[in-house]
Amino acid sequence: MYILLWIFLGGIVGWIASMITRNNHRMGIIWNVVVGLVGSAIGGLICQWVGLGAITIFSFYGMAFAILGAVILLVIVNLIRRSSR
């Protein structure tokens, strides 16, 4: 049951991050979920690095750090795409 919630929230986080970075036109639902889940992991690492500890429950701060991590991931991917052209 929790896996479905992770997939759903990952999709929302990925969609918001793709809207912020203006990548929504080339991303589908699968990539939004993948970006959201990986971005959540990156956001968790940032949260621990800053010294806030691990966020283990759904909260505003957890969602904000997940979106931040997803945006960072998409910015890095965009930089790699531009440099390979």
RALIN-V97734 format. One record per residue. N is the residue number from 1. RES is the residue in three letters. SS is DSSP state (H for helix, E for strand, L for the rest). D_LAST is the distance of its C-alpha to the last C-alpha in whole Angstrom. Layout:
# RALIN-V97734
[[N/RES/SS/D_LAST] [N/RES/SS/D_LAST]]
This chain:
# RALIN-V97734
[[1/MET/L/42] [2/TYR/H/40] [3/ILE/H/37] [4/LEU/H/37] [5/LEU/H/37] [6/TRP/H/34] [7/ILE/H/32] [8/PHE/H/33] [9/LEU/H/33] [10/GLY/H/29] [11/GLY/H/28] [12/ILE/H/30] [13/VAL/H/28] [14/GLY/H/25] [15/TRP/H/25] [16/ILE/H/26] [17/ALA/H/23] [18/SER/H/21] [19/MET/H/23] [20/ILE/H/23] [21/THR/L/19] [22/ARG/L/19] [23/ASN/L/17] [24/ASN/H/20] [25/HIS/H/19] [26/ARG/H/17] [27/MET/L/19] [28/GLY/L/23] [29/ILE/H/26] [30/ILE/H/25] [31/TRP/H/22] [32/ASN/H/24] [33/VAL/H/26] [34/VAL/H/24] [35/VAL/H/22] [36/GLY/H/26] [37/LEU/H/27] [38/VAL/H/25] [39/GLY/H/25] [40/SER/H/29] [41/ALA/H/29] [42/ILE/H/26] [43/GLY/H/29] [44/GLY/H/32] [45/LEU/H/30] [46/ILE/H/30] [47/CYS/H/33] [48/GLN/H/35] [49/TRP/H/33] [50/VAL/H/35] [51/GLY/L/38] [52/LEU/L/39] [53/GLY/L/39] [54/ALA/L/38] [55/ILE/L/38] [56/THR/L/40] [57/ILE/L/41] [58/PHE/L/39] [59/SER/L/39] [60/PHE/H/38] [61/TYR/H/37] [62/GLY/H/35] [63/MET/H/33] [64/ALA/H/32] [65/PHE/H/31] [66/ALA/H/29] [67/ILE/H/27] [68/LEU/H/26] [69/GLY/H/25] [70/ALA/H/23] [71/VAL/H/21] [72/ILE/H/21] [73/LEU/H/19] [74/LEU/H/17] [75/VAL/H/16] [76/ILE/H/15] [77/VAL/H/13] [78/ASN/H/11] [79/LEU/H/10] [80/ILE/H/9] [81/ARG/H/7] [82/ARG/H/6] [83/SER/H/6] [84/SER/L/4] [85/ARG/L/0]]
